[in-house]
């Protein structure tokens, strides 16, 4: 009797559980049937098209952002400033976050006020999660984050940042550093004329990044390739090869070099005394000169700590370079030209650029005074603005035109 009672009790519990499951399924089915179609389409996913581009530069110098996807709160974050004429306040690190609003097409939209012609970076934040614009392939690494790039044209300088019609070739390769005994990354740009006239020889420009950059910095935020190709198209400069090495000391072969940027910033003072790239540059120059058709004319330029490395390099190899560009240089007395000639004439043409609100303005001014006191001819320019990519793009343009 006890056994039968126990089985009967289990049977009743099983039937009760099944009843609850069946009732839940029935309620869900009824809810799906009676739910209005408009409610189910409340958060549609629309793939960006010509009618819904993710980013658009308008004729009135505004930028329209569009995100078509599921989300309750969407923001766009970037370094675009709403004070369009205020270039002095511009900062690469001022990444303002602004809320986007869903409109009748189901997408989130935001249009800025008119802003000054320049290259800007941005990304989206969807429900608190950072997301790059997958429909814009123009990107740049800054520390450990990737950003999208958008350019507002309208001035002769900003128009240089737009994609030209005639394009050369960008080669991402490696070279062997005998000092560190590792393969180091380098980006090499060959002008369009290189493929058209392969027997010609071309001058070489070495472009160095700063303490928080990597080999792709000049091609991404620096817009170096666009600047050079547009200047070549305008017959303002002759075609040249551009070599952009990774200057990071903590570089690893098995992972992207931008992962080492935090390490470089953290050990900044120690790296100021590190001369690994200066010692290894001979290996890089030998690789470039034996692999490509170079003319024997070499130029070098860099910004921030990359300018310090460039100054050290021309001191170590004064016979190899014709000109050096120091952009917002972090230079000291140790980077002064090592002159052995009695007439104090340097075979290298120095071009120094500083922003008036640059944190290292005094370094540049002291270096300028030392060159002047030593009787070394050089070009020195101060511009509005600070330690920013906006200035370094301008400095690169002027340096190329002075070559």
Buried (B, 14 or more C-beta within 10 A) or exposed (E): EEEEEEEEEEEEEEEEEEEEEEEEEEEEEEEEEEEEEEEEEEEEEBEBEEEBBBBEBEEEBBBBBBBBBEBEEBBBBBBBBEEBEEBBEBBBEEBEEBEBEBEEEBBBBBEBEBBBBBBBBBBBBBEEEEBBBEBBEBBBBBEEEBBBBBBBBBEEBBEBBBEBEEEBEBEEEBBEBEBBEEEBBBBBBBBBBBEEEEEEEBBBBBBBBBBBBBBBBBBBBBBBBBBBBBBBEEEEBBBBBBBBBBBBBBBEEEEBBBBBBEBBEEBEEEBBEBBBBBBBBBBBBEBBBEEBBBBEBBBBBBBBBBBBBBBBBBBBBBEBBBBBBBBBBBBBEEBBBEBEEEEEEBEBBBBBBBBEBBEBBEBBBEBBEBBEEBEBEBBBBBBBBBBBBBBBBBBBBBBBEEB
